[in-house]
Amino acid sequence: MLAYKDFWTKKTLVGLGLGQFLSILITSTGFSSSELARRGINAPTSQSFLNYVLLAVVYGGTLLYRRKALKAKWYYYILLGLVDVEANFLVVKAYQYTSLTSVMLLDCWSIPTVIFLTWFFLKTKYRYRKFIGVAICVTGLVVVIFSDVHAKDRSGGSHPLKGDMLVIAGSILYAISNVSEEFFVKSADRVELMAMLGLFGALISACQISILERNELKSIHWSAGAALPFVGFALAMFLFYSGVPILLKISGSTMLNLSLLTSDMWTVLIRIFAYHQKVDWMYYIAFSTVAVGLVIYSGGDKEEEQNNAEVADEEVERSKHLDEEAAVGNPGQKSAAVTSKSGYTSSKSDFSPGT
């Protein structure tokens, strides 16, 4: 039975708090993009380019100061940068063809994709409580969709099928990027990850801008009103990218994607209190539902860590038992068995079930 004090652990609270901070940052980037679109500026890759430059300068400078060799192969970061840049581009591009409602619904495809990728590649094990939390979060987002339909605040878009395909493709790339970052942040280094992602992301974005957005940038009449949303978007994305590896290390890719579901709800709250707009009552139900799902998914980490520790202790005891059997079965090599005891202990996963 999961105790209350085991449910509300420090790790749980930090994961929930950081997840919502990142969600608010994503919300702010949405408002910046809306302001740019309102001014007739359509340059999504150019917006992301400033973020990648900031990452390369800040974290790249730190990496150079350390004077340490890379822990991961540099060409892996090229692939990660390409996936990340194109994921941002595809999802933003989809808004030109399909409705906001469709983008919100189909963007959820990143969640089951992340769960599959972490299970298949990172060998992450999910308990039933995790799946219940995911289901509740997705249910909350579906409530938002019905709210849009109920409020008749839906636009079909010019090419809905094309837009939907772009969203699905972008969601899959987001999932690949998140899982890759989780792998790098746990096996390599956070500063190295951000520096290399910023460097190669900036290079790839610059190439794409020169091909797709060169004329768009030339046609922009630069002023304070046009420059401030660009700068605001870049700063918010920089903080977002800086916080993502921390949450990935604490709670994983699935928790990150679930936390970002609330960005639509934060948008609604900002519209209510900042712009004094009225919204459908179902939004409040959706926000509460997603919050409950997040708590269920992230809670109880202390119990899981304790269970993992108990499993590790059992494996150590098993390795000791194997040493003793080896010593009894071959007394002439007793000293060798004792000497290699640490070797059995360090490779305890070889005796784990299912390996």
C-alpha positions as CSV (number, residue, x, y, z in Angstrom):
1,M,0.0,0.0,0.0
2,L,1.4,3.4,-1.0
3,A,1.7,5.7,2.0
4,Y,0.9,9.4,1.7
5,K,4.5,10.4,2.7
6,D,5.9,8.0,0.1
7,F,3.7,9.6,-2.6
8,W,4.6,13.2,-2.0
9,T,8.4,12.8,-2.3
10,K,10.8,15.7,-3.0
11,K,11.5,14.2,-6.4
12,T,7.7,14.2,-7.2
13,L,7.3,17.8,-6.2
14,V,10.3,19.0,-8.1
15,G,9.2,17.1,-11.2
16,L,5.7,18.5,-11.1
17,G,7.0,22.1,-10.4
18,L,9.6,22.0,-13.1
19,G,7.2,20.5,-15.6
20,Q,4.7,23.3,-15.1
21,F,7.4,25.9,-15.4
22,L,8.4,24.4,-18.7
23,S,4.8,24.3,-19.8
24,I,4.4,28.1,-19.0
25,L,7.6,28.8,-21.1
26,I,6.0,26.9,-24.0
27,T,2.9,29.0,-23.5
28,S,4.9,32.2,-23.7
29,T,6.5,31.0,-27.0
30,G,3.0,30.5,-28.4
31,F,2.0,34.0,-27.6
32,S,5.2,35.3,-29.1
33,S,4.6,33.3,-32.3
34,S,1.0,34.6,-32.4
35,E,2.2,38.2,-32.2
36,L,4.6,37.6,-35.1
37,A,1.9,35.9,-37.1
38,R,-0.4,38.9,-36.4
39,R,2.2,41.1,-37.9
40,G,2.4,38.9,-41.0
41,I,5.8,37.4,-40.1
42,N,6.0,33.7,-40.9
43,A,9.6,32.5,-40.2
44,P,9.5,29.6,-37.8
45,T,13.1,28.4,-38.5
46,S,14.4,31.9,-38.0
47,Q,12.8,32.1,-34.5
48,S,14.4,28.8,-33.5
49,F,17.7,29.9,-34.9
50,L,18.2,32.5,-32.2
51,N,17.6,29.9,-29.5
52,Y,20.2,27.5,-30.9
53,V,22.7,30.4,-31.1
54,L,22.1,31.2,-27.4
55,L,22.6,27.5,-26.5
56,A,25.8,27.3,-28.5
57,V,27.3,30.4,-27.0
58,V,26.4,29.8,-23.3
59,Y,26.9,26.1,-23.0
60,G,29.5,25.9,-25.7
61,G,31.6,28.5,-23.8
62,T,31.2,26.4,-20.7
63,L,32.2,23.3,-22.5
64,L,35.4,24.9,-23.9
65,Y,36.3,26.2,-20.5
66,R,36.2,22.6,-19.1
67,R,38.6,21.4,-21.8
68,K,37.2,17.9,-21.6
69,A,36.7,15.4,-24.4
70,L,33.1,14.7,-25.6
71,K,31.5,11.7,-23.9
72,A,29.3,10.9,-26.9
73,K,30.2,10.8,-30.6
74,W,29.8,14.2,-32.3
75,Y,27.9,12.9,-35.3
76,Y,25.1,11.6,-33.0
77,Y,24.5,15.3,-32.1
78,I,24.2,16.2,-35.7
79,L,21.3,13.7,-36.1
80,L,19.7,15.0,-32.9
81,G,20.0,18.6,-34.1
82,L,18.4,17.7,-37.5
83,V,15.5,15.9,-35.8
84,D,14.9,18.8,-33.3
85,V,15.0,21.5,-36.0
86,E,12.6,19.7,-38.3
87,A,10.2,18.8,-35.4
88,N,9.8,22.5,-34.6
89,F,9.4,23.4,-38.3
90,L,6.7,20.7,-39.1
91,V,4.5,21.5,-36.1
92,V,4.6,25.2,-36.7
93,K,4.0,24.8,-40.4
94,A,0.9,22.6,-39.7
95,Y,-1.0,25.6,-38.3
96,Q,-1.2,27.0,-41.9
97,Y,-3.2,24.0,-43.1
98,T,-5.3,22.5,-40.3
99,S,-7.2,23.7,-37.2
100,L,-5.9,24.5,-33.8
101,T,-8.1,21.7,-32.4
102,S,-6.6,19.1,-34.7
103,V,-3.0,20.2,-33.8
104,M,-3.8,19.9,-30.1
105,L,-5.3,16.4,-30.5
106,L,-2.8,14.9,-32.9
107,D,0.2,16.4,-31.0
108,C,-0.7,13.9,-28.2
109,W,0.8,11.2,-30.5
110,S,4.2,12.0,-29.0
111,I,3.1,10.5,-25.7
112,P,2.6,6.9,-26.8
113,T,5.6,7.2,-29.1
114,V,7.8,8.3,-26.2
115,I,6.5,5.4,-24.0
116,F,7.3,2.9,-26.8
117,L,10.8,4.3,-27.5
118,T,11.8,4.5,-23.8
119,W,10.5,1.0,-23.3
120,F,12.2,-0.4,-26.4
121,F,15.5,1.5,-26.4
122,L,16.1,2.7,-22.8
123,K,14.4,-0.4,-21.2
124,T,12.2,1.8,-19.0
125,K,9.7,-0.2,-17.1
126,Y,6.2,1.3,-16.5
127,R,3.9,0.2,-13.8
128,Y,0.1,0.2,-14.2
129,R,-0.2,3.4,-12.2
130,K,1.9,5.2,-14.9
131,F,-0.4,4.1,-17.6
132,I,-3.4,5.2,-15.6
133,G,-1.8,8.6,-15.2
134,V,-1.2,8.9,-18.9
135,A,-4.7,7.9,-19.7
136,I,-6.2,10.5,-17.4
137,C,-3.9,13.2,-18.9
138,V,-5.0,12.4,-22.4
139,T,-8.6,12.3,-21.3
140,G,-8.2,15.9,-20.0
141,L,-6.9,17.0,-23.4
142,V,-9.8,15.3,-25.1
143,V,-12.1,17.4,-22.9
144,V,-10.4,20.5,-24.3
145,I,-11.2,19.2,-27.8
146,F,-14.8,18.8,-27.0
147,S,-14.8,22.2,-25.4
148,D,-13.6,23.7,-28.7
149,V,-16.4,21.9,-30.5
150,H,-18.9,22.9,-27.8
151,A,-17.9,26.6,-28.0
152,K,-17.9,26.4,-31.9
153,D,-14.3,27.8,-31.8
154,R,-13.0,25.6,-34.6
155,S,-11.7,26.3,-38.0
156,G,-11.2,23.5,-40.6
157,G,-8.1,24.9,-42.2
158,S,-7.2,25.0,-45.9
159,H,-5.7,21.5,-46.2
160,P,-6.7,19.6,-43.1
161,L,-5.2,16.2,-44.2
162,K,-1.9,17.7,-45.1
163,G,-1.8,19.6,-41.8
164,D,-2.7,16.6,-39.8
165,M,0.1,14.6,-41.4
166,L,2.6,17.4,-40.6
167,V,1.5,17.3,-36.9
168,I,1.9,13.5,-36.7
169,A,5.3,13.6,-38.3
170,G,6.4,16.5,-36.0
171,S,5.1,14.6,-32.9
172,I,7.1,11.5,-33.8
173,L,10.2,13.7,-34.3
174,Y,9.6,15.4,-31.0
175,A,9.4,12.0,-29.3
176,I,12.6,10.8,-30.9
177,S,14.3,14.1,-29.8
178,N,13.1,13.8,-26.2
179,V,14.1,10.2,-25.8
180,S,17.5,10.9,-27.4
181,E,18.0,13.8,-25.0
182,E,17.1,11.6,-22.1
183,F,19.7,9.0,-23.2
184,F,22.4,11.7,-23.6
185,V,21.6,13.5,-20.3
186,K,21.8,10.2,-18.4
187,S,24.8,8.7,-20.2
188,A,26.8,11.8,-21.2
189,D,26.5,15.3,-19.8
190,R,23.8,18.1,-19.8
191,V,26.2,20.9,-20.7
192,E,27.7,18.8,-23.6
193,L,24.2,18.0,-24.8
194,M,23.0,21.6,-24.9
195,A,26.3,22.9,-26.4
196,M,26.3,20.4,-29.3
197,L,22.5,20.7,-29.9
198,G,22.9,24.4,-30.0
199,L,25.9,24.3,-32.4
200,F,24.4,21.8,-34.9
201,G,20.9,23.2,-34.5
202,A,22.1,26.6,-35.4
203,L,24.1,25.3,-38.5
204,I,21.1,23.3,-39.7
205,S,18.7,26.2,-39.1
206,A,21.0,28.6,-41.0
207,C,21.1,26.3,-44.0
208,Q,17.3,25.9,-43.9
209,I,16.7,29.6,-43.6
210,S,18.9,30.4,-46.6
211,I,16.7,28.0,-48.7
212,L,13.2,28.5,-47.3
213,E,13.0,31.8,-45.5
214,R,15.5,34.2,-47.1
215,N,12.8,36.2,-49.0
216,E,10.6,36.3,-45.9
217,L,13.3,37.8,-43.8
218,K,14.0,40.4,-46.5
219,S,10.4,41.5,-46.6
220,I,10.2,42.1,-42.8
221,H,10.0,45.8,-41.7
222,W,12.1,45.6,-38.6
223,S,10.9,47.6,-35.6
224,A,10.7,47.3,-31.9
225,G,7.3,45.6,-32.2
226,A,8.7,43.0,-34.6
227,A,12.0,42.5,-32.8
228,L,10.7,42.0,-29.3
229,P,8.6,38.9,-30.0
230,F,11.7,37.4,-31.7
231,V,13.8,38.1,-28.7
232,G,11.1,37.0,-26.2
233,F,10.6,33.7,-28.1
234,A,14.4,33.0,-28.2
235,L,14.8,33.7,-24.4
236,A,11.8,31.5,-23.5
237,M,13.0,28.7,-25.7
238,F,16.5,29.0,-24.2
239,L,15.1,28.6,-20.7
240,F,12.9,25.8,-21.9
241,Y,15.8,23.9,-23.5
242,S,18.0,24.5,-20.4
243,G,15.3,23.0,-18.1
244,V,14.3,20.0,-20.3
245,P,17.5,17.9,-19.5
246,I,16.9,18.4,-15.8
247,L,13.3,17.1,-15.9
248,L,14.4,14.3,-18.2
249,K,17.0,13.2,-15.7
250,I,14.5,13.4,-12.8
251,S,11.3,12.0,-14.3
252,G,12.0,11.0,-17.9
253,S,10.6,11.8,-21.4
254,T,7.0,10.7,-20.7
255,M,6.6,13.1,-17.7
256,L,8.0,15.9,-19.9
257,N,5.4,15.3,-22.6
258,L,2.6,14.9,-20.1
259,S,3.5,18.2,-18.4
260,L,3.5,20.1,-21.6
261,L,-0.2,19.1,-22.1
262,T,-1.1,21.8,-19.6
263,S,0.3,24.5,-21.9
264,D,-3.1,24.9,-23.6
265,M,-4.7,25.3,-20.2
266,W,-2.2,28.0,-19.1
267,T,-3.0,29.8,-22.4
268,V,-6.7,29.8,-21.4
269,L,-5.9,31.2,-17.9
270,I,-3.8,34.0,-19.4
271,R,-6.6,34.9,-21.8
272,I,-9.0,35.0,-18.8
273,F,-6.9,37.2,-16.5
274,A,-4.7,39.2,-18.9
275,Y,-7.2,39.7,-21.8
276,H,-10.4,39.3,-19.9
277,Q,-11.8,36.8,-22.4
278,K,-14.5,34.2,-21.6
279,V,-13.8,30.5,-22.1
280,D,-16.0,27.4,-22.0
281,W,-16.5,25.8,-18.6
282,M,-15.1,22.5,-19.8
283,Y,-11.6,24.0,-19.8
284,Y,-11.6,24.0,-16.0
285,I,-12.6,20.3,-15.9
286,A,-9.8,19.6,-18.5
287,F,-7.2,21.5,-16.5
288,S,-8.1,19.6,-13.3
289,T,-8.1,16.3,-15.0
290,V,-4.6,16.7,-16.5
291,A,-3.4,17.9,-13.1
292,V,-4.7,14.7,-11.4
293,G,-3.1,12.6,-14.2
294,L,0.3,14.3,-13.6
295,V,0.1,13.7,-9.9
296,I,-0.8,10.0,-10.4
297,Y,2.0,9.5,-13.0
298,S,4.8,11.2,-11.0
299,G,3.8,10.1,-7.5
300,G,5.2,7.2,-5.6
301,D,8.8,7.3,-6.8
302,K,10.1,6.6,-3.3
303,E,8.4,3.2,-3.3
304,E,9.7,2.3,-6.7
305,E,13.2,3.3,-5.7
306,Q,12.9,1.2,-2.6
307,N,11.7,-1.8,-4.6
308,N,14.6,-1.3,-7.1
309,A,17.1,-1.2,-4.2
310,E,15.6,-4.4,-2.8
311,V,16.0,-6.1,-6.2
312,A,19.6,-4.9,-6.4
313,D,20.3,-6.3,-2.9
314,E,18.8,-9.7,-3.9
315,E,21.0,-9.8,-7.0
316,V,24.1,-9.1,-4.8
317,E,23.1,-11.9,-2.5
318,R,22.6,-14.2,-5.4
319,S,26.1,-13.3,-6.7
320,K,27.6,-14.1,-3.3
321,H,25.7,-17.4,-3.3
322,L,27.2,-18.3,-6.7
323,D,30.7,-17.4,-5.3
324,E,30.2,-19.8,-2.4
325,E,29.0,-22.6,-4.7
326,A,32.0,-22.1,-6.9
327,A,34.4,-22.2,-4.0
328,V,32.8,-25.4,-2.6
329,G,32.6,-27.1,-5.9
330,N,36.3,-26.4,-6.7
331,P,38.3,-25.9,-3.6
332,G,41.6,-25.6,-5.5
333,Q,40.3,-22.4,-7.1
334,K,38.8,-20.9,-3.9
335,S,41.2,-18.0,-3.8
336,A,40.5,-17.2,-7.4
337,A,36.8,-17.2,-6.7
338,V,37.2,-14.8,-3.8
339,T,39.4,-12.6,-5.9
340,S,36.7,-12.5,-8.7
341,K,33.9,-11.8,-6.2
342,S,33.7,-8.1,-7.1
343,G,33.5,-9.1,-10.8
344,Y,30.3,-11.1,-10.1
345,T,28.9,-8.3,-8.1
346,S,29.6,-5.6,-10.8
347,S,27.9,-7.8,-13.5
348,K,24.9,-8.7,-11.4
349,S,22.6,-7.8,-14.3
350,D,23.9,-11.0,-16.1
351,F,21.9,-13.0,-13.6
352,S,18.7,-10.9,-13.7
353,P,15.5,-12.5,-15.0
354,G,14.9,-12.0,-18.6
355,T,18.5,-11.3,-19.6
